[in-house]
Amino acid sequence: MVVTLCKAKIHRARVTQAELYYEGSLTVDTELLKASGILPYEKVQVVNVNNGARFETYIIPGKAKSGIICLNGPAARLGTVGDEVVIISYAEFEESEAKGYEPIVVLVDQKNKIKRIIKGHLEEPTDLK
């Protein structure tokens, strides 16, 4: 059996730009991509913490250490500058690989600079029965 798990996420990054008439996608600071293991042009899900919007797109690498998180094309209608977003990458695993797998979670500050990188959960689960 194959299961889909969260591979990595960039947690609560702030949108720095929105370019409605760009050709589409999400531009992300290359340093954040490297830290998370998310690849350029990889499909991701974006969840807007401020308005609840959820959408899928692909990543365009942005200038390293710029802090850029830019909603491009139609995605620019789903958020505004200053909104917090969670950028999630998924991968398919064989069930045997999935057991014990821990995603990479990149936590950022208000300027999208890396605060901490976690392998696994943000908080320990209280009950896994």
Backbone as XML, in Angstrom:
<?xml version="1.0"?>
<chain id="A" units="angstrom">
  <residue number="1" name="MET">
    <atom name="N" x="0.836" y="-1.171" z="0.000"/>
    <atom name="CA" x="0.000" y="0.000" z="0.000"/>
    <atom name="C" x="0.888" y="1.243" z="0.000"/>
  </residue>
  <residue number="2" name="VAL">
    <atom name="N" x="0.447" y="2.276" z="-0.703"/>
    <atom name="CA" x="1.144" y="3.553" z="-0.741"/>
    <atom name="C" x="0.323" y="4.568" z="0.055"/>
  </residue>
  <residue number="3" name="VAL">
    <atom name="N" x="1.000" y="5.361" z="0.893"/>
    <atom name="CA" x="0.331" y="6.404" z="1.662"/>
    <atom name="C" x="0.996" y="7.746" z="1.364"/>
  </residue>
  <residue number="4" name="THR">
    <atom name="N" x="0.222" y="8.805" z="1.489"/>
    <atom name="CA" x="0.738" y="10.149" z="1.263"/>
    <atom name="C" x="0.925" y="10.840" z="2.604"/>
  </residue>
  <residue number="5" name="LEU">
    <atom name="N" x="2.147" y="11.329" z="2.835"/>
    <atom name="CA" x="2.476" y="11.998" z="4.103"/>
    <atom name="C" x="3.008" y="13.394" z="3.824"/>
  </residue>
  <residue number="6" name="CYS">
    <atom name="N" x="2.966" y="14.212" z="4.850"/>
    <atom name="CA" x="3.620" y="15.516" z="4.787"/>
    <atom name="C" x="5.124" y="15.253" z="4.728"/>
  </residue>
  <residue number="7" name="LYS">
    <atom name="N" x="5.763" y="15.742" z="3.677"/>
    <atom name="CA" x="7.216" y="15.600" z="3.523"/>
    <atom name="C" x="7.932" y="16.722" z="4.266"/>
  </residue>
  <residue number="8" name="ALA">
    <atom name="N" x="7.405" y="17.935" z="4.101"/>
    <atom name="CA" x="8.038" y="19.107" z="4.707"/>
    <atom name="C" x="7.050" y="20.256" z="4.722"/>
  </residue>
  <residue number="9" name="LYS">
    <atom name="N" x="7.311" y="21.229" z="5.604"/>
    <atom name="CA" x="6.504" y="22.441" z="5.560"/>
    <atom name="C" x="7.279" y="23.634" z="6.076"/>
  </residue>
  <residue number="10" name="ILE">
    <atom name="N" x="6.903" y="24.775" z="5.535"/>
    <atom name="CA" x="7.399" y="26.062" z="6.012"/>
    <atom name="C" x="6.218" y="26.660" z="6.751"/>
  </residue>
  <residue number="11" name="HIS">
    <atom name="N" x="6.382" y="26.833" z="8.054"/>
    <atom name="CA" x="5.248" y="27.112" z="8.937"/>
    <atom name="C" x="5.106" y="28.597" z="9.250"/>
  </residue>
  <residue number="12" name="ARG">
    <atom name="N" x="3.953" y="29.145" z="8.884"/>
    <atom name="CA" x="3.542" y="30.521" z="9.189"/>
    <atom name="C" x="4.484" y="31.586" z="8.637"/>
  </residue>
  <residue number="13" name="ALA">
    <atom name="N" x="4.846" y="31.410" z="7.363"/>
    <atom name="CA" x="5.614" y="32.446" z="6.668"/>
    <atom name="C" x="4.667" y="33.590" z="6.313"/>
  </residue>
  <residue number="14" name="ARG">
    <atom name="N" x="5.207" y="34.776" z="6.208"/>
    <atom name="CA" x="4.387" y="35.943" z="5.853"/>
    <atom name="C" x="4.503" y="36.251" z="4.369"/>
  </residue>
  <residue number="15" name="VAL">
    <atom name="N" x="3.357" y="36.513" z="3.757"/>
    <atom name="CA" x="3.328" y="36.911" z="2.350"/>
    <atom name="C" x="3.966" y="38.294" z="2.239"/>
  </residue>
  <residue number="16" name="THR">
    <atom name="N" x="4.955" y="38.420" z="1.344"/>
    <atom name="CA" x="5.648" y="39.696" z="1.159"/>
    <atom name="C" x="5.229" y="40.406" z="-0.125"/>
  </residue>
  <residue number="17" name="GLN">
    <atom name="N" x="4.659" y="39.658" z="-1.068"/>
    <atom name="CA" x="4.237" y="40.228" z="-2.345"/>
    <atom name="C" x="3.059" y="39.439" z="-2.885"/>
  </residue>
  <residue number="18" name="ALA">
    <atom name="N" x="2.274" y="40.081" z="-3.745"/>
    <atom name="CA" x="1.207" y="39.419" z="-4.491"/>
    <atom name="C" x="1.204" y="40.030" z="-5.884"/>
  </residue>
  <residue number="19" name="GLU">
    <atom name="N" x="1.430" y="39.194" z="-6.901"/>
    <atom name="CA" x="1.539" y="39.652" z="-8.291"/>
    <atom name="C" x="0.466" y="38.970" z="-9.133"/>
  </residue>
  <residue number="20" name="LEU">
    <atom name="N" x="-0.695" y="39.601" z="-9.223"/>
    <atom name="CA" x="-1.842" y="39.007" z="-9.898"/>
    <atom name="C" x="-1.562" y="38.650" z="-11.350"/>
  </residue>
  <residue number="21" name="TYR">
    <atom name="N" x="-0.857" y="39.482" z="-12.074"/>
    <atom name="CA" x="-0.687" y="39.268" z="-13.503"/>
    <atom name="C" x="0.585" y="38.519" z="-13.871"/>
  </residue>
  <residue number="22" name="TYR">
    <atom name="N" x="1.211" y="37.883" z="-12.878"/>
    <atom name="CA" x="2.337" y="36.996" z="-13.148"/>
    <atom name="C" x="1.768" y="35.674" z="-13.644"/>
  </residue>
  <residue number="23" name="GLU">
    <atom name="N" x="2.582" y="34.832" z="-14.230"/>
    <atom name="CA" x="2.115" y="33.589" z="-14.846"/>
    <atom name="C" x="1.677" y="32.499" z="-13.868"/>
  </residue>
  <residue number="24" name="GLY">
    <atom name="N" x="1.684" y="32.759" z="-12.600"/>
    <atom name="CA" x="1.188" y="31.759" z="-11.652"/>
    <atom name="C" x="2.291" y="31.117" z="-10.844"/>
  </residue>
  <residue number="25" name="SER">
    <atom name="N" x="1.953" y="30.551" z="-9.711"/>
    <atom name="CA" x="2.848" y="29.830" z="-8.810"/>
    <atom name="C" x="3.121" y="30.609" z="-7.534"/>
  </residue>
  <residue number="26" name="LEU">
    <atom name="N" x="4.120" y="30.153" z="-6.779"/>
    <atom name="CA" x="4.490" y="30.749" z="-5.499"/>
    <atom name="C" x="6.003" y="30.915" z="-5.470"/>
  </residue>
  <residue number="27" name="THR">
    <atom name="N" x="6.466" y="32.137" z="-5.307"/>
    <atom name="CA" x="7.901" y="32.375" z="-5.207"/>
    <atom name="C" x="8.296" y="32.306" z="-3.742"/>
  </residue>
  <residue number="28" name="VAL">
    <atom name="N" x="9.349" y="31.523" z="-3.442"/>
    <atom name="CA" x="9.803" y="31.326" z="-2.059"/>
    <atom name="C" x="11.318" y="31.489" z="-2.004"/>
  </residue>
  <residue number="29" name="ASP">
    <atom name="N" x="11.783" y="32.176" z="-0.980"/>
    <atom name="CA" x="13.205" y="32.368" z="-0.695"/>
    <atom name="C" x="13.928" y="31.018" z="-0.778"/>
  </residue>
  <residue number="30" name="THR">
    <atom name="N" x="14.982" y="30.947" z="-1.563"/>
    <atom name="CA" x="15.738" y="29.711" z="-1.767"/>
    <atom name="C" x="16.293" y="29.135" z="-0.464"/>
  </residue>
  <residue number="31" name="GLU">
    <atom name="N" x="16.652" y="29.988" z="0.493"/>
    <atom name="CA" x="17.152" y="29.485" z="1.786"/>
    <atom name="C" x="16.086" y="28.659" z="2.500"/>
  </residue>
  <residue number="32" name="LEU">
    <atom name="N" x="14.826" y="29.100" z="2.416"/>
    <atom name="CA" x="13.730" y="28.353" z="3.041"/>
    <atom name="C" x="13.509" y="27.025" z="2.321"/>
  </residue>
  <residue number="33" name="LEU">
    <atom name="N" x="13.651" y="27.042" z="1.006"/>
    <atom name="CA" x="13.496" y="25.798" z="0.239"/>
    <atom name="C" x="14.579" y="24.796" z="0.624"/>
  </residue>
  <residue number="34" name="LYS">
    <atom name="N" x="15.822" y="25.254" z="0.667"/>
    <atom name="CA" x="16.928" y="24.354" z="1.031"/>
    <atom name="C" x="16.722" y="23.769" z="2.425"/>
  </residue>
  <residue number="35" name="ALA">
    <atom name="N" x="16.335" y="24.613" z="3.373"/>
    <atom name="CA" x="16.153" y="24.163" z="4.759"/>
    <atom name="C" x="15.042" y="23.121" z="4.866"/>
  </residue>
  <residue number="36" name="SER">
    <atom name="N" x="14.003" y="23.273" z="4.062"/>
    <atom name="CA" x="12.854" y="22.370" z="4.142"/>
    <atom name="C" x="13.001" y="21.135" z="3.262"/>
  </residue>
  <residue number="37" name="GLY">
    <atom name="N" x="13.856" y="21.210" z="2.253"/>
    <atom name="CA" x="13.966" y="20.116" z="1.302"/>
    <atom name="C" x="12.923" y="20.183" z="0.193"/>
  </residue>
  <residue number="38" name="ILE">
    <atom name="N" x="12.157" y="21.278" z="0.142"/>
    <atom name="CA" x="11.188" y="21.464" z="-0.939"/>
    <atom name="C" x="11.959" y="21.913" z="-2.181"/>
  </residue>
  <residue number="39" name="LEU">
    <atom name="N" x="11.683" y="21.270" z="-3.294"/>
    <atom name="CA" x="12.433" y="21.526" z="-4.525"/>
    <atom name="C" x="11.790" y="22.617" z="-5.372"/>
  </residue>
  <residue number="40" name="PRO">
    <atom name="N" x="12.602" y="23.340" z="-6.146"/>
    <atom name="CA" x="12.029" y="24.261" z="-7.117"/>
    <atom name="C" x="11.079" y="23.498" z="-8.052"/>
  </residue>
  <residue number="41" name="TYR">
    <atom name="N" x="9.946" y="24.089" z="-8.330"/>
    <atom name="CA" x="8.912" y="23.551" z="-9.221"/>
    <atom name="C" x="8.132" y="22.384" z="-8.624"/>
  </residue>
  <residue number="42" name="GLU">
    <atom name="N" x="8.383" y="22.075" z="-7.366"/>
    <atom name="CA" x="7.629" y="21.017" z="-6.689"/>
    <atom name="C" x="6.210" y="21.504" z="-6.390"/>
  </residue>
  <residue number="43" name="LYS">
    <atom name="N" x="5.264" y="20.600" z="-6.510"/>
    <atom name="CA" x="3.872" y="20.892" z="-6.177"/>
    <atom name="C" x="3.746" y="21.032" z="-4.663"/>
  </residue>
  <residue number="44" name="VAL">
    <atom name="N" x="3.033" y="22.067" z="-4.228"/>
    <atom name="CA" x="2.798" y="22.295" z="-2.802"/>
    <atom name="C" x="1.350" y="22.700" z="-2.573"/>
  </residue>
  <residue number="45" name="GLN">
    <atom name="N" x="0.938" y="22.545" z="-1.339"/>
    <atom name="CA" x="-0.338" y="23.083" z="-0.885"/>
    <atom name="C" x="-0.023" y="24.299" z="-0.031"/>
  </residue>
  <residue number="46" name="VAL">
    <atom name="N" x="-0.782" y="25.363" z="-0.208"/>
    <atom name="CA" x="-0.602" y="26.575" z="0.578"/>
    <atom name="C" x="-1.887" y="26.797" z="1.365"/>
  </residue>
  <residue number="47" name="VAL">
    <atom name="N" x="-1.735" y="27.012" z="2.672"/>
    <atom name="CA" x="-2.866" y="27.247" z="3.553"/>
    <atom name="C" x="-2.706" y="28.644" z="4.141"/>
  </residue>
  <residue number="48" name="ASN">
    <atom name="N" x="-3.702" y="29.502" z="3.911"/>
    <atom name="CA" x="-3.654" y="30.865" z="4.420"/>
    <atom name="C" x="-4.268" y="30.879" z="5.814"/>
  </residue>
  <residue number="49" name="VAL">
    <atom name="N" x="-3.457" y="31.173" z="6.823"/>
    <atom name="CA" x="-3.910" y="31.179" z="8.218"/>
    <atom name="C" x="-4.928" y="32.298" z="8.443"/>
  </residue>
  <residue number="50" name="ASN">
    <atom name="N" x="-4.794" y="33.415" z="7.738"/>
    <atom name="CA" x="-5.657" y="34.565" z="7.962"/>
    <atom name="C" x="-7.070" y="34.407" z="7.414"/>
  </residue>
  <residue number="51" name="ASN">
    <atom name="N" x="-7.210" y="33.772" z="6.244"/>
    <atom name="CA" x="-8.548" y="33.700" z="5.652"/>
    <atom name="C" x="-9.033" y="32.275" z="5.371"/>
  </residue>
  <residue number="52" name="GLY">
    <atom name="N" x="-8.217" y="31.273" z="5.659"/>
    <atom name="CA" x="-8.633" y="29.882" z="5.480"/>
    <atom name="C" x="-8.499" y="29.345" z="4.061"/>
  </residue>
  <residue number="53" name="ALA">
    <atom name="N" x="-8.072" y="30.174" z="3.115"/>
    <atom name="CA" x="-7.917" y="29.702" z="1.731"/>
    <atom name="C" x="-6.869" y="28.596" z="1.673"/>
  </residue>
  <residue number="54" name="ARG">
    <atom name="N" x="-7.138" y="27.606" z="0.828"/>
    <atom name="CA" x="-6.206" y="26.502" z="0.592"/>
    <atom name="C" x="-6.105" y="26.323" z="-0.912"/>
  </residue>
  <residue number="55" name="PHE">
    <atom name="N" x="-4.884" y="26.215" z="-1.424"/>
    <atom name="CA" x="-4.732" y="26.002" z="-2.854"/>
    <atom name="C" x="-3.438" y="25.252" z="-3.128"/>
  </residue>
  <residue number="56" name="GLU">
    <atom name="N" x="-3.384" y="24.643" z="-4.318"/>
    <atom name="CA" x="-2.183" y="23.946" z="-4.764"/>
    <atom name="C" x="-1.536" y="24.759" z="-5.863"/>
  </residue>
  <residue number="57" name="THR">
    <atom name="N" x="-0.220" y="24.734" z="-5.886"/>
    <atom name="CA" x="0.546" y="25.416" z="-6.916"/>
    <atom name="C" x="1.922" y="24.772" z="-6.962"/>
  </residue>
  <residue number="58" name="TYR">
    <atom name="N" x="2.869" y="25.431" z="-7.607"/>
    <atom name="CA" x="4.233" y="24.932" z="-7.609"/>
    <atom name="C" x="5.173" y="26.056" z="-7.196"/>
  </residue>
  <residue number="59" name="ILE">
    <atom name="N" x="6.362" y="25.667" z="-6.798"/>
    <atom name="CA" x="7.352" y="26.594" z="-6.249"/>
    <atom name="C" x="8.246" y="27.176" z="-7.338"/>
  </residue>
  <residue number="60" name="ILE">
    <atom name="N" x="8.477" y="28.475" z="-7.253"/>
    <atom name="CA" x="9.520" y="29.139" z="-8.040"/>
    <atom name="C" x="10.556" y="29.623" z="-7.030"/>
  </residue>
  <residue number="61" name="PRO">
    <atom name="N" x="11.830" y="29.289" z="-7.227"/>
    <atom name="CA" x="12.845" y="29.730" z="-6.265"/>
    <atom name="C" x="13.053" y="31.242" z="-6.341"/>
  </residue>
  <residue number="62" name="GLY">
    <atom name="N" x="13.067" y="31.869" z="-5.154"/>
    <atom name="CA" x="13.305" y="33.300" z="-5.059"/>
    <atom name="C" x="14.700" y="33.590" z="-4.540"/>
  </residue>
  <residue number="63" name="LYS">
    <atom name="N" x="15.059" y="34.834" z="-4.552"/>
    <atom name="CA" x="16.384" y="35.257" z="-4.109"/>
    <atom name="C" x="16.660" y="34.779" z="-2.679"/>
  </residue>
  <residue number="64" name="ALA">
    <atom name="N" x="17.833" y="34.182" z="-2.498"/>
    <atom name="CA" x="18.233" y="33.661" z="-1.182"/>
    <atom name="C" x="18.339" y="34.799" z="-0.171"/>
  </residue>
  <residue number="65" name="LYS">
    <atom name="N" x="17.885" y="34.521" z="1.031"/>
    <atom name="CA" x="17.944" y="35.440" z="2.178"/>
    <atom name="C" x="17.124" y="36.714" z="1.976"/>
  </residue>
  <residue number="66" name="SER">
    <atom name="N" x="16.210" y="36.694" z="1.000"/>
    <atom name="CA" x="15.355" y="37.859" z="0.753"/>
    <atom name="C" x="14.096" y="37.827" z="1.600"/>
  </residue>
  <residue number="67" name="GLY">
    <atom name="N" x="13.717" y="36.633" z="2.065"/>
    <atom name="CA" x="12.470" y="36.475" z="2.808"/>
    <atom name="C" x="11.239" y="36.470" z="1.919"/>
  </residue>
  <residue number="68" name="ILE">
    <atom name="N" x="11.427" y="36.443" z="0.605"/>
    <atom name="CA" x="10.288" y="36.545" z="-0.308"/>
    <atom name="C" x="9.341" y="35.358" z="-0.211"/>
  </residue>
  <residue number="69" name="ILE">
    <atom name="N" x="8.067" y="35.679" z="-0.093"/>
    <atom name="CA" x="6.966" y="34.732" z="-0.251"/>
    <atom name="C" x="5.965" y="35.499" z="-1.112"/>
  </residue>
  <residue number="70" name="CYS">
    <atom name="N" x="5.889" y="35.161" z="-2.385"/>
    <atom name="CA" x="5.070" y="35.930" z="-3.323"/>
    <atom name="C" x="3.988" y="35.054" z="-3.936"/>
  </residue>
  <residue number="71" name="LEU">
    <atom name="N" x="2.745" y="35.467" z="-3.757"/>
    <atom name="CA" x="1.611" y="34.813" z="-4.396"/>
    <atom name="C" x="1.524" y="35.339" z="-5.826"/>
  </residue>
  <residue number="72" name="ASN">
    <atom name="N" x="1.645" y="34.455" z="-6.793"/>
    <atom name="CA" x="1.655" y="34.847" z="-8.197"/>
    <atom name="C" x="0.396" y="34.377" z="-8.911"/>
  </residue>
  <residue number="73" name="GLY">
    <atom name="N" x="-0.030" y="35.140" z="-9.906"/>
    <atom name="CA" x="-1.178" y="34.767" z="-10.714"/>
    <atom name="C" x="-2.445" y="34.684" z="-9.879"/>
  </residue>
  <residue number="74" name="PRO">
    <atom name="N" x="-3.341" y="33.745" z="-10.183"/>
    <atom name="CA" x="-4.607" y="33.640" z="-9.463"/>
    <atom name="C" x="-4.445" y="33.485" z="-7.950"/>
  </residue>
  <residue number="75" name="ALA">
    <atom name="N" x="-3.329" y="32.915" z="-7.504"/>
    <atom name="CA" x="-3.092" y="32.764" z="-6.054"/>
    <atom name="C" x="-3.067" y="34.119" z="-5.353"/>
  </residue>
  <residue number="76" name="ALA">
    <atom name="N" x="-2.764" y="35.185" z="-6.100"/>
    <atom name="CA" x="-2.724" y="36.527" z="-5.513"/>
    <atom name="C" x="-4.104" y="36.969" z="-5.034"/>
  </residue>
  <residue number="77" name="ARG">
    <atom name="N" x="-5.144" y="36.326" z="-5.503"/>
    <atom name="CA" x="-6.506" y="36.636" z="-5.038"/>
    <atom name="C" x="-6.833" y="35.915" z="-3.728"/>
  </residue>
  <residue number="78" name="LEU">
    <atom name="N" x="-5.965" y="34.998" z="-3.303"/>
    <atom name="CA" x="-6.241" y="34.182" z="-2.120"/>
    <atom name="C" x="-5.486" y="34.639" z="-0.879"/>
  </residue>
  <residue number="79" name="GLY">
    <atom name="N" x="-4.806" y="35.764" z="-0.975"/>
    <atom name="CA" x="-4.082" y="36.295" z="0.176"/>
    <atom name="C" x="-3.582" y="37.685" z="-0.112"/>
  </residue>
  <residue number="80" name="THR">
    <atom name="N" x="-3.151" y="38.365" z="0.936"/>
    <atom name="CA" x="-2.602" y="39.703" z="0.787"/>
    <atom name="C" x="-1.286" y="39.795" z="1.535"/>
  </residue>
  <residue number="81" name="VAL">
    <atom name="N" x="-0.514" y="40.815" z="1.220"/>
    <atom name="CA" x="0.758" y="41.038" z="1.900"/>
    <atom name="C" x="0.500" y="41.099" z="3.403"/>
  </residue>
  <residue number="82" name="GLY">
    <atom name="N" x="1.309" y="40.357" z="4.149"/>
    <atom name="CA" x="1.176" y="40.289" z="5.602"/>
    <atom name="C" x="0.457" y="39.050" z="6.101"/>
  </residue>
  <residue number="83" name="ASP">
    <atom name="N" x="-0.311" y="38.381" z="5.233"/>
    <atom name="CA" x="-0.983" y="37.145" z="5.649"/>
    <atom name="C" x="0.057" y="36.083" z="6.004"/>
  </residue>
  <residue number="84" name="GLU">
    <atom name="N" x="-0.292" y="35.233" z="6.959"/>
    <atom name="CA" x="0.564" y="34.101" z="7.314"/>
    <atom name="C" x="0.096" y="32.876" z="6.546"/>
  </residue>
  <residue number="85" name="VAL">
    <atom name="N" x="1.060" y="32.149" z="5.968"/>
    <atom name="CA" x="0.735" y="30.949" z="5.211"/>
    <atom name="C" x="1.596" y="29.778" z="5.683"/>
  </residue>
  <residue number="86" name="VAL">
    <atom name="N" x="1.050" y="28.588" z="5.483"/>
    <atom name="CA" x="1.790" y="27.355" z="5.712"/>
    <atom name="C" x="1.958" y="26.721" z="4.334"/>
  </residue>
  <residue number="87" name="ILE">
    <atom name="N" x="3.194" y="26.425" z="3.976"/>
    <atom name="CA" x="3.516" y="25.839" z="2.676"/>
    <atom name="C" x="3.868" y="24.377" z="2.931"/>
  </residue>
  <residue number="88" name="ILE">
    <atom name="N" x="3.075" y="23.466" z="2.359"/>
    <atom name="CA" x="3.197" y="22.041" z="2.674"/>
    <atom name="C" x="3.533" y="21.234" z="1.427"/>
  </residue>
  <residue number="89" name="SER">
    <atom name="N" x="4.550" y="20.405" z="1.544"/>
    <atom name="CA" x="4.935" y="19.472" z="0.491"/>
    <atom name="C" x="4.561" y="18.061" z="0.948"/>
  </residue>
  <residue number="90" name="TYR">
    <atom name="N" x="4.052" y="17.269" z="0.036"/>
    <atom name="CA" x="3.665" y="15.891" z="0.347"/>
    <atom name="C" x="4.488" y="14.917" z="-0.493"/>
  </residue>
  <residue number="91" name="ALA">
    <atom name="N" x="4.612" y="13.705" z="-0.025"/>
    <atom name="CA" x="5.284" y="12.652" z="-0.784"/>
    <atom name="C" x="4.572" y="11.326" z="-0.541"/>
  </residue>
  <residue number="92" name="GLU">
    <atom name="N" x="4.690" y="10.430" z="-1.505"/>
    <atom name="CA" x="4.111" y="9.100" z="-1.362"/>
    <atom name="C" x="5.175" y="8.133" z="-0.874"/>
  </residue>
  <residue number="93" name="PHE">
    <atom name="N" x="4.773" y="7.297" z="0.068"/>
    <atom name="CA" x="5.680" y="6.333" z="0.678"/>
    <atom name="C" x="5.015" y="4.965" z="0.704"/>
  </residue>
  <residue number="94" name="GLU">
    <atom name="N" x="5.836" y="3.950" z="0.597"/>
    <atom name="CA" x="5.343" y="2.612" z="0.910"/>
    <atom name="C" x="5.041" y="2.595" z="2.396"/>
  </residue>
  <residue number="95" name="GLU">
    <atom name="N" x="4.074" y="1.801" z="2.796"/>
    <atom name="CA" x="3.675" y="1.775" z="4.201"/>
    <atom name="C" x="4.865" y="1.501" z="5.117"/>
  </residue>
  <residue number="96" name="SER">
    <atom name="N" x="5.770" y="0.628" z="4.708"/>
    <atom name="CA" x="6.933" y="0.307" z="5.540"/>
    <atom name="C" x="7.855" y="1.517" z="5.701"/>
  </residue>
  <residue number="97" name="GLU">
    <atom name="N" x="7.979" y="2.347" z="4.648"/>
    <atom name="CA" x="8.789" y="3.572" z="4.726"/>
    <atom name="C" x="8.111" y="4.625" z="5.596"/>
  </residue>
  <residue number="98" name="ALA">
    <atom name="N" x="6.785" y="4.660" z="5.530"/>
    <atom name="CA" x="6.010" y="5.701" z="6.210"/>
    <atom name="C" x="6.092" y="5.580" z="7.730"/>
  </residue>
  <residue number="99" name="LYS">
    <atom name="N" x="6.187" y="4.351" z="8.217"/>
    <atom name="CA" x="6.247" y="4.159" z="9.670"/>
    <atom name="C" x="7.521" y="4.780" z="10.207"/>
  </residue>
  <residue number="100" name="GLY">
    <atom name="N" x="7.368" y="5.740" z="11.083"/>
    <atom name="CA" x="8.523" y="6.389" z="11.673"/>
    <atom name="C" x="9.044" y="7.577" z="10.890"/>
  </residue>
  <residue number="101" name="TYR">
    <atom name="N" x="8.466" y="7.848" z="9.712"/>
    <atom name="CA" x="8.920" y="9.012" z="8.946"/>
    <atom name="C" x="8.554" y="10.297" z="9.681"/>
  </residue>
  <residue number="102" name="GLU">
    <atom name="N" x="9.463" y="11.251" z="9.680"/>
    <atom name="CA" x="9.203" y="12.542" z="10.314"/>
    <atom name="C" x="9.479" y="13.655" z="9.309"/>
  </residue>
  <residue number="103" name="PRO">
    <atom name="N" x="8.502" y="14.526" z="9.089"/>
    <atom name="CA" x="8.699" y="15.617" z="8.136"/>
    <atom name="C" x="9.647" y="16.680" z="8.685"/>
  </residue>
  <residue number="104" name="ILE">
    <atom name="N" x="10.164" y="17.494" z="7.791"/>
    <atom name="CA" x="10.970" y="18.646" z="8.185"/>
    <atom name="C" x="10.029" y="19.836" z="8.307"/>
  </residue>
  <residue number="105" name="VAL">
    <atom name="N" x="10.099" y="20.531" z="9.438"/>
    <atom name="CA" x="9.266" y="21.716" z="9.672"/>
    <atom name="C" x="10.203" y="22.899" z="9.877"/>
  </residue>
  <residue number="106" name="VAL">
    <atom name="N" x="10.058" y="23.910" z="9.019"/>
    <atom name="CA" x="10.872" y="25.112" z="9.129"/>
    <atom name="C" x="10.011" y="26.203" z="9.751"/>
  </residue>
  <residue number="107" name="LEU">
    <atom name="N" x="10.431" y="26.674" z="10.922"/>
    <atom name="CA" x="9.732" y="27.761" z="11.608"/>
    <atom name="C" x="10.449" y="29.062" z="11.283"/>
  </residue>
  <residue number="108" name="VAL">
    <atom name="N" x="9.667" y="30.090" z="10.942"/>
    <atom name="CA" x="10.260" y="31.367" z="10.553"/>
    <atom name="C" x="9.749" y="32.499" z="11.443"/>
  </residue>
  <residue number="109" name="ASP">
    <atom name="N" x="10.502" y="33.599" z="11.448"/>
    <atom name="CA" x="10.075" y="34.776" z="12.203"/>
    <atom name="C" x="9.208" y="35.671" z="11.304"/>
  </residue>
  <residue number="110" name="GLN">
    <atom name="N" x="8.898" y="36.873" z="11.767"/>
    <atom name="CA" x="8.013" y="37.765" z="11.027"/>
    <atom name="C" x="8.623" y="38.296" z="9.732"/>
  </residue>
  <residue number="111" name="LYS">
    <atom name="N" x="9.929" y="38.133" z="9.550"/>
    <atom name="CA" x="10.593" y="38.556" z="8.315"/>
    <atom name="C" x="10.978" y="37.348" z="7.451"/>
  </residue>
  <residue number="112" name="ASN">
    <atom name="N" x="10.410" y="36.183" z="7.789"/>
    <atom name="CA" x="10.653" y="34.932" z="7.064"/>
    <atom name="C" x="12.094" y="34.459" z="7.155"/>
  </residue>
  <residue number="113" name="LYS">
    <atom name="N" x="12.751" y="34.781" z="8.247"/>
    <atom name="CA" x="14.089" y="34.260" z="8.523"/>
    <atom name="C" x="13.925" y="33.010" z="9.385"/>
  </residue>
  <residue number="114" name="ILE">
    <atom name="N" x="14.763" y="32.031" z="9.155"/>
    <atom name="CA" x="14.644" y="30.757" z="9.873"/>
    <atom name="C" x="14.925" y="30.948" z="11.362"/>
  </residue>
  <residue number="115" name="LYS">
    <atom name="N" x="13.946" y="30.538" z="12.184"/>
    <atom name="CA" x="14.120" y="30.523" z="13.642"/>
    <atom name="C" x="14.599" y="29.153" z="14.102"/>
  </residue>
  <residue number="116" name="ARG">
    <atom name="N" x="13.986" y="28.121" z="13.512"/>
    <atom name="CA" x="14.274" y="26.767" z="13.970"/>
    <atom name="C" x="13.832" y="25.765" z="12.912"/>
  </residue>
  <residue number="117" name="ILE">
    <atom name="N" x="14.546" y="24.661" z="12.842"/>
    <atom name="CA" x="14.175" y="23.560" z="11.955"/>
    <atom name="C" x="13.925" y="22.346" z="12.837"/>
  </residue>
  <residue number="118" name="ILE">
    <atom name="N" x="12.768" y="21.737" z="12.648"/>
    <atom name="CA" x="12.365" y="20.593" z="13.463"/>
    <atom name="C" x="12.177" y="19.388" z="12.554"/>
  </residue>
  <residue number="119" name="LYS">
    <atom name="N" x="12.618" y="18.254" z="13.003"/>
    <atom name="CA" x="12.333" y="17.004" z="12.295"/>
    <atom name="C" x="11.226" y="16.333" z="13.094"/>
  </residue>
  <residue number="120" name="GLY">
    <atom name="N" x="10.026" y="16.301" z="12.538"/>
    <atom name="CA" x="8.910" y="15.678" z="13.233"/>
    <atom name="C" x="7.836" y="16.666" z="13.612"/>
  </residue>
  <residue number="121" name="HIS">
    <atom name="N" x="7.178" y="16.394" z="14.731"/>
    <atom name="CA" x="6.016" y="17.162" z="15.173"/>
    <atom name="C" x="6.416" y="18.466" z="15.851"/>
  </residue>
  <residue number="122" name="LEU">
    <atom name="N" x="5.543" y="19.471" z="15.732"/>
    <atom name="CA" x="5.732" y="20.714" z="16.478"/>
    <atom name="C" x="5.550" y="20.461" z="17.972"/>
  </residue>
  <residue number="123" name="GLU">
    <atom name="N" x="4.583" y="19.618" z="18.292"/>
    <atom name="CA" x="4.339" y="19.244" z="19.684"/>
    <atom name="C" x="4.211" y="17.731" z="19.742"/>
  </residue>
  <residue number="124" name="GLU">
    <atom name="N" x="4.594" y="17.183" z="20.853"/>
    <atom name="CA" x="4.464" y="15.735" z="20.999"/>
    <atom name="C" x="2.997" y="15.368" z="21.137"/>
  </residue>
  <residue number="125" name="PRO">
    <atom name="N" x="2.529" y="14.371" z="20.389"/>
    <atom name="CA" x="1.141" y="13.946" z="20.535"/>
    <atom name="C" x="0.911" y="13.367" z="21.922"/>
  </residue>
  <residue number="126" name="THR">
    <atom name="N" x="-0.280" y="13.576" z="22.453"/>
    <atom name="CA" x="-0.571" y="13.100" z="23.808"/>
    <atom name="C" x="-1.011" y="11.644" z="23.820"/>
  </residue>
  <residue number="127" name="ASP">
    <atom name="N" x="-1.596" y="11.164" z="22.713"/>
    <atom name="CA" x="-2.085" y="9.796" z="22.690"/>
    <atom name="C" x="-2.042" y="9.272" z="21.260"/>
  </residue>
  <residue number="128" name="LEU">
    <atom name="N" x="-1.357" y="8.201" z="21.041"/>
    <atom name="CA" x="-1.267" y="7.633" z="19.693"/>
    <atom name="C" x="-1.953" y="6.271" z="19.577"/>
  </residue>
  <residue number="129" name="LYS">
    <atom name="N" x="-2.943" y="6.008" z="20.400"/>
    <atom name="CA" x="-3.648" y="4.713" z="20.367"/>
    <atom name="C" x="-4.422" y="4.527" z="19.100"/>
  </residue>
</chain>
